[in-house]
Amino acid sequence: MAVAGVRGELDCTICLCIYNNPVTLSCGHTFCHDCIDKIWQGKHNGDYECPECRKKFDARPEFNKNIALSNIVASICSSSCNQEKPLNWKCTIHNKTMKFYCFNDSTCVCVSCFVIGEHKGHQVEPLAEASEKMKKEIKDVLEKLTLKDQQVEKRVINLEAYKAKVEKKANNVNERIDSMFHKIKAQLDHLQKQFKDEVIHQEGQRTQPVLEQIQKLVELRDDMSKRIKRIEGLENVTEPLQFLLECSTCKRDICDVQDQDPPLLGDLDEVQIIMTLQSRMPFFLAAIKAQKLFYLQPITDILLDTNTSGTYVSISPDLKTATALGHIRQPDSPHRFQYSQVLSTAKFCSGRHYWEVATGLTGRWRVGIAYNSIDRRGDGHLLGNNNKSWCMDMYEKVHVMIHNHQVTHVVLSTPNPKLGIYLDYEAGRLSFFELNQQAKHVHTFTTKFTEPVYAAFGVYDLHASVTILNAYS
């Protein structure tokens, strides 16, 4: 019984068999020498870890043979060989010893089972041969699982690295946002103080003369009170000469009183305050733009290149709208598309750029970007049907994103939307937004641009049109 209890502790956790030449790692866990050696084959410094506790080792550790455990294994095996009887399981159907293994049903069988029984015609082999074959299969499974485990671990490492990269960038953007709004707040506080100073200045201009006049009137009122008392005291003067002299003085006092107030300047000049605000705002906006966080400068050079417009494309005089009409006579040019497409005159080989496009109410259209090296003839020149262009396509109210014939379906709120297109050349990103009350992200292409790119437009049905609205860079 004691031997049976110990026996369960002598299995290697890798091969699940009794230890063969056991070695112990510094973490205390023990494995067969060959098992741990195969697990660590092909790994490099920093990749070695214990299969049991996942403790990592900077360098491949030396294998320390567990002599005591080796002796116990040898003793147990010797005891088992001397004491245990070989297994002699019998078939419950034919009551014969099961000496064969059926690979079809993964079970042990007797000779009658596959000669006359339900396993007749199955792949059957003697137990010893089947055991050896199964050991090889288990070994292959172990190797595949070990490789798969390594691949999963690498995927985890890559995903953790990606997560850390995104978090780092998000923290950086948040810091820049905090810095920008801190500076904006400082500018606003300074602008607020300027406006309040202007109000205080105008208030002082209008109230100071009034305060001075009020002070004079208070002093005059006190002096008049004194004069009133003097006149009231004349009633007690009985001497005619004295009465007449004091009456003359009182009459002169009345002539000295001034009834006219200083001219008033009217209410605060709010128009002047508003003009002051407007005069200060350009400096304030310039300070915000100087942060260069998300601001894009308006530009005017995204125009349609008539030298590239197809024979069915009509270009408006302001070079902003492309419309599909009947065949149009145009001079031959190697730059001209065979069908209804046109590129912009502006090319982008660096930086971040944004433009908005209005699509017409009818017909099929495509909007995006393309290299100038895109073919001008044949089916392969259509926007998205090659590796030199990226676009959104609308056909029969269905919207898809296309590049190199790869199609991704997207959902928009209207068949003919107003679109915002954002290009970050260095980052290799082209993003599309649907513009309603707010911008809704639709799709982003990611690539590595190898040539300058141009805004590209296609109008394929009669009267289909696209119009360039605003552009920023």
Buried (B, 14 or more C-beta within 10 A) or exposed (E): EEEEEEBEEBEBEBBEEBBBBBBBBEBEBBBBBBBBEBBBEEEEEEBBBBBBEEEEBEEEBEBEEBEEBBEBBEEBBEEEEEEEEEEEEEBEEBEEBBBBBBEEBEEBBBBBBBEEBEBEEBEBBEBEEBEEEBEEEEEEEBEEEBEEEBEEEEEEEEEEEEEEEEEEEEEEEEEBEEEBBEBBEEBEEEBEEEBEEBBEEBEEEBEEBEEEEEEEEEEEEEEBEEBEEEBEEEEEBEEEEEBEEBEEEEEEBEEEEEEEEEEEEEEBBEEEBEEBBEEBEEEBEEBBEEBEEEEBEEBEEBBBBBBBBBBBBBBEEEBBBBBBBEEEEBEEEEEBBBBBBBBBBBBBEEEBBBBBBBBBEBBBBBBBBBBBEBBBEEEEBBBBBBEBBBBBBBBEEEBBBBBEEEEEEBEBEEBBBBBBBBBBBEEEBBBBBBBEEEBBEBBEBEEEBEEBBBBBBBBBBEEBBBBBBBBBB
